[in-house]
Amino acid sequence: MCDVSNYDEVKSVFKEIKKIDILINNAGTNRPDHFVKIKKEDMDYVVDLNIKAAFHVAQMGAKIMIKSKNRKSIGGSIINMSSQLGKVGAPIRSIYNMTKFGIEGLTRGMALDLAKNNIRVNSIYPTFVETPLVKNFFKDNKFKKAVMDNIPLGRLATESDIATAVVYLASNASSMMTGSSLVIDGGWTAK
């Protein structure tokens, strides 16, 4: 384990890894605030974790994947965790929107660069998921109502909803998917 926003720690961990077939890029956070009130340290923290760390982890993982014997025949899968807010904007979420739109661009660029090695790169767009971070945000009843009013299915996603999507993208069942996103948002972005 390491702090994925610390490049040297990540590099040290990856030096010990000899083979990777599946990489799930799932670290991320949010520090919501109105655009004009965002502090530089909050922006730097969210960008460093949500974008830079994702890039470095994916790049180091891909280098190991490419070196694997028989990579072209066995394939590989990199899954970047994005968000519905990588597809649509939201108030007081400007930094998060920026980073998740960035993950979508990274996913598509990586997919094209790694396709010749039979490494697929996709992302998942979850809605708000029942996690401790979301529970903390939901202490604000106005925010909670706004979120729930935007999910046509009327519920938050569960960790199981997301895990099922990850298993699909990691498996051969999705062998023709690359540069794509699975939207697990209860209908939020369909509106």
C-alpha positions as CSV (number, residue, x, y, z in Angstrom):
1,M,0.0,0.0,0.0
2,C,1.1,3.5,-0.6
3,D,-0.1,7.1,-1.1
4,V,-1.0,7.1,-4.8
5,S,-0.5,10.8,-5.0
6,N,3.2,10.3,-4.0
7,Y,5.0,9.5,-7.3
8,D,8.0,8.0,-5.5
9,E,5.9,5.7,-3.4
10,V,3.9,4.5,-6.4
11,K,7.1,3.9,-8.4
12,S,8.6,1.9,-5.5
13,V,5.5,-0.3,-5.3
14,F,5.4,-0.9,-9.0
15,K,9.1,-1.9,-9.0
16,E,8.1,-5.0,-7.0
17,I,5.3,-6.0,-9.4
18,K,6.2,-8.5,-12.1
19,K,2.9,-9.1,-13.9
20,I,-0.4,-7.2,-14.2
21,D,-3.4,-8.4,-16.2
22,I,-6.1,-6.1,-14.7
23,L,-5.5,-2.6,-13.2
24,I,-8.4,-0.7,-11.5
25,N,-7.7,3.0,-11.0
26,N,-10.0,3.9,-8.2
27,A,-8.5,6.5,-6.0
28,G,-10.2,9.9,-5.9
29,T,-11.8,12.5,-3.7
30,N,-13.7,15.8,-3.8
31,R,-13.5,19.1,-2.0
32,P,-16.7,20.8,-3.1
33,D,-17.0,24.6,-3.0
34,H,-18.4,27.4,-5.2
35,F,-16.0,28.0,-8.1
36,V,-14.9,31.5,-7.0
37,K,-14.2,30.3,-3.4
38,I,-12.0,27.3,-4.3
39,K,-8.7,27.5,-2.5
40,K,-5.5,26.7,-4.4
41,E,-4.5,23.9,-2.0
42,D,-7.9,22.2,-2.4
43,M,-7.6,22.4,-6.2
44,D,-4.0,21.0,-6.1
45,Y,-5.0,18.2,-3.8
46,V,-8.0,17.0,-5.9
47,V,-6.0,17.4,-9.2
48,D,-3.0,15.5,-7.8
49,L,-5.1,12.6,-6.6
50,N,-7.8,12.4,-9.2
51,I,-5.7,13.1,-12.3
52,K,-2.0,13.0,-11.8
53,A,-2.1,9.9,-9.6
54,A,-4.5,8.1,-12.0
55,F,-2.1,8.9,-14.9
56,H,1.0,7.7,-13.1
57,V,-0.6,4.5,-11.8
58,A,-2.0,3.7,-15.2
59,Q,1.3,4.4,-17.0
60,M,3.4,2.3,-14.6
61,G,0.8,-0.5,-14.8
62,A,0.7,-0.4,-18.6
63,K,4.5,-0.6,-18.8
64,I,4.4,-3.8,-16.8
65,M,1.4,-5.2,-18.8
66,I,3.2,-4.6,-22.1
67,K,6.2,-6.6,-21.0
68,S,4.1,-9.6,-20.1
69,K,4.8,-12.7,-22.2
70,N,1.9,-13.4,-24.6
71,R,0.2,-10.1,-23.9
72,K,-1.3,-9.9,-27.4
73,S,-3.0,-13.3,-26.9
74,I,-4.0,-12.9,-23.3
75,G,-5.0,-9.3,-23.3
76,G,-5.3,-6.9,-20.4
77,S,-7.7,-4.5,-18.9
78,I,-7.3,-1.0,-17.3
79,I,-10.4,0.4,-15.7
80,N,-10.5,4.1,-14.7
81,M,-13.1,5.1,-12.2
82,S,-14.8,8.3,-13.4
83,S,-18.1,9.7,-12.4
84,Q,-21.4,10.9,-14.0
85,L,-19.8,14.3,-13.3
86,G,-17.2,13.4,-16.0
87,K,-20.2,13.7,-18.4
88,V,-22.3,16.6,-17.0
89,G,-21.6,19.6,-14.8
90,A,-22.8,20.1,-11.2
91,P,-22.8,23.1,-8.9
92,I,-20.0,23.4,-6.3
93,R,-18.2,20.6,-8.1
94,S,-16.0,22.5,-10.6
95,I,-12.7,20.8,-9.6
96,Y,-14.3,17.4,-9.5
97,N,-15.9,17.9,-12.9
98,M,-12.6,19.0,-14.3
99,T,-10.8,16.0,-13.0
100,K,-13.4,13.5,-14.1
101,F,-13.7,15.0,-17.6
102,G,-9.9,14.6,-17.6
103,I,-10.2,10.9,-16.7
104,E,-12.5,10.4,-19.7
105,G,-10.0,12.0,-22.0
106,L,-7.2,10.0,-20.5
107,T,-9.2,6.8,-20.9
108,R,-9.8,7.4,-24.6
109,G,-6.2,8.4,-25.3
110,M,-4.8,5.4,-23.4
111,A,-7.2,3.1,-25.2
112,L,-5.9,4.1,-28.6
113,D,-2.2,4.0,-27.5
114,L,-2.6,0.5,-25.9
115,A,-4.9,-1.2,-28.3
116,K,-2.0,-2.6,-30.4
117,N,-0.9,-4.5,-27.2
118,N,-4.4,-5.9,-26.7
119,I,-4.8,-3.9,-23.5
120,R,-8.3,-2.5,-23.2
121,V,-8.9,0.8,-21.3
122,N,-12.4,1.7,-20.2
123,S,-14.1,3.8,-17.5
124,I,-17.1,3.6,-15.2
125,Y,-19.4,6.6,-14.6
126,P,-21.1,6.0,-11.3
127,T,-23.6,8.2,-9.7
128,F,-23.3,8.9,-6.0
129,V,-22.5,5.7,-4.3
130,E,-23.3,4.7,-0.7
131,T,-19.9,5.4,0.8
132,P,-18.7,7.2,4.0
133,L,-17.8,10.2,1.9
134,V,-21.3,10.5,0.4
135,K,-22.9,9.9,3.8
136,N,-20.9,12.9,5.0
137,F,-22.1,15.1,2.1
138,F,-25.7,13.9,2.8
139,K,-25.6,15.5,6.2
140,D,-26.7,18.6,4.2
141,N,-30.4,17.8,3.6
142,K,-30.7,20.3,0.8
143,F,-27.8,18.7,-1.1
144,K,-29.2,15.2,-0.4
145,K,-32.6,16.2,-1.8
146,A,-31.0,17.7,-4.9
147,V,-29.0,14.6,-5.6
148,M,-32.0,12.2,-5.1
149,D,-34.2,14.4,-7.3
150,N,-31.6,13.9,-10.1
151,I,-31.6,10.1,-10.0
152,P,-34.7,8.8,-11.8
153,L,-34.4,5.4,-10.2
154,G,-34.6,7.1,-6.9
155,R,-31.7,5.5,-5.0
156,L,-28.0,5.7,-4.7
157,A,-25.7,3.2,-6.3
158,T,-24.3,0.5,-4.1
159,E,-20.7,-0.7,-4.0
160,S,-22.1,-4.0,-5.5
161,D,-23.5,-2.1,-8.5
162,I,-20.0,-0.7,-9.2
163,A,-18.2,-3.9,-8.5
164,T,-20.4,-5.8,-11.0
165,A,-19.4,-3.3,-13.7
166,V,-15.7,-3.6,-12.8
167,V,-15.9,-7.4,-13.1
168,Y,-17.6,-7.1,-16.5
169,L,-14.9,-4.7,-17.8
170,A,-12.1,-6.9,-16.4
171,S,-13.5,-10.1,-18.0
172,N,-13.4,-11.4,-21.5
173,A,-17.1,-10.7,-21.7
174,S,-16.1,-7.1,-22.7
175,S,-13.3,-8.1,-25.0
176,M,-14.4,-5.8,-27.8
177,M,-14.8,-2.7,-25.5
178,T,-12.0,-0.1,-25.3
179,G,-12.2,3.6,-25.0
180,S,-15.7,3.3,-23.6
181,S,-17.6,4.2,-20.5
182,L,-20.2,2.2,-18.5
183,V,-22.7,4.6,-17.1
184,I,-24.1,3.4,-13.7
185,D,-26.0,6.5,-12.8
186,G,-29.7,5.5,-12.2
187,G,-30.6,7.7,-15.2
188,W,-29.0,11.0,-14.0
189,T,-27.3,11.7,-17.4
190,A,-30.2,10.5,-19.5
191,K,-32.1,13.7,-18.8
